[in-house]
Amino acid sequence: ITSYRLLQEDYTSELLQLLNLNDIERKVFVELTSMTNEAYSKLIRGKEDKFQGCLEFFAVSEEARGKKVGKQLFNELIS
């Protein structure tokens, strides 16, 4: 499902930015990507069949801010 969802998004500008990185920036990008992949692998080791994904970004709308909506959602996630 994740792979299919990626096909629906337009990442043209991001891909162009990656293609335009200089050697140092490219090296840093590759190192960070490798470290991230290694961390995820360690986190789900032994749980690959149950792993469904991870939360990478969490935000609430401007209208919901200050009303503890985000806190309630985050607490629900943790529980």
C-alpha positions in Angstrom: 0.0 0.0 0.0 2.8 2.4 0.9 4.5 2.0 -2.5 1.2 2.6 -4.3 0.6 5.7 -2.3 4.1 7.0 -3.3 3.1 6.6 -6.9 0.2 8.9 -6.4 2.3 11.8 -5.1 4.2 14.2 -7.4 7.8 14.3 -6.1 9.2 16.0 -9.3 10.6 19.1 -7.5 12.2 17.0 -4.8 13.8 14.6 -7.3 15.2 17.6 -9.2 16.6 19.0 -6.0 18.3 15.7 -5.3 19.7 15.5 -8.8 21.2 19.0 -8.3 23.0 18.3 -5.1 26.8 18.8 -5.1 29.1 15.9 -4.0 29.2 16.9 -0.3 25.4 17.4 -0.1 24.8 14.1 -1.9 27.2 12.3 0.5 25.3 13.8 3.5 22.0 12.8 2.1 23.1 9.2 1.4 24.6 8.9 5.0 21.4 10.3 6.6 19.2 8.0 4.5 21.4 5.0 5.4 21.3 5.9 9.1 17.5 6.3 9.0 17.0 2.9 7.3 19.3 1.2 9.8 17.5 2.8 12.7 14.1 1.6 11.4 15.5 -1.9 10.8 16.7 -2.1 14.4 13.3 -0.8 15.7 11.2 -3.4 13.9 13.6 -6.3 14.1 11.6 -9.4 15.1 8.4 -7.5 14.5 8.4 -7.3 10.7 5.1 -9.2 10.3 3.3 -6.8 12.7 4.9 -3.6 11.7 2.4 -1.3 9.9 4.3 2.0 9.7 5.6 4.9 11.7 4.4 8.4 12.5 6.8 10.9 10.9 4.8 14.1 11.1 2.0 15.2 13.4 0.1 18.5 13.2 -3.3 19.9 14.1 -5.1 22.7 12.3 -4.8 26.3 13.4 -8.4 26.2 14.6 -7.6 23.2 16.9 -4.5 24.6 18.4 -4.7 25.5 22.1 -7.7 23.2 22.6 -5.6 20.2 23.6 -6.7 18.3 20.5 -3.2 17.4 19.6 -2.4 16.3 23.1 -5.5 14.0 23.1 -4.6 12.6 19.8 -1.0 11.9 20.8 -2.1 10.3 24.1 -4.5 8.1 22.1 -1.7 7.1 19.8 0.6 6.1 22.6 -2.1 4.1 24.4 
